[in-house]
Each structure stands twice: as structure tokens, then as C-alpha cells.
Amino acid sequence: MGQFSVKKSGLTGSVLGENQQPDLGEADISASLAQFDDMWKALIPAEQARVVRLLVARVTASDAGLAVDLRHEGLGAIATLMAPAKPEVA
């Protein structure tokens, strides 16, 4: 099976644009995305399939190759789930 890679700077910008949590900043999103490989390895296949459904809107195959359209809202959801917990301020 092949490897899939995405430039993190563009991906981080996409997630920031769709961010539903104002306290989740660029550094938090970058840290979450950096942990993605480790998280992926820890998931069982059913959970990996769920993550793919959250992230991928459409895959188009042509003579030129594959085009993968990502769900930007899914990227934000994954980044939010993976973000380190912030202590609550009383």
C-alpha cells in the first residue's frame, strides 16, 4: 500500500479556517497533526476507517493519477480530538 503525505503548512491553514474552537490555535493544531502518525498506528482497522470517512470527501481516479478531496470540517474535528487538554480556569 502506498504512502500519502500532505504539506503540513497548508493543512494547518485549512484546519484553522474551519476551526470551531477559538481557543485552539495554530500551535495546538500543528502539534495534533504531528501526532497523527502515532495515533493512526494505535487505532484498530474499524477506527481507521472511521477517521478516513471523517477526512476524505471523494477520491477521483484518472489517467493522471488520484485526486483526494478532503473534508475540511473533518480535519478540524480530528485536530480538536487530538489537541492536548487545556486546564480550565476558575
Secondary structure, DSSP 8 states (H G I E B T S, - for coil): -------HHHHHHHHHHH-S-TT--HHHHHHHHHTHHHHHHHS-HHHHHHHHHHHEEEEEEETTEEEEEE-HHHHHHHHHHHS-------
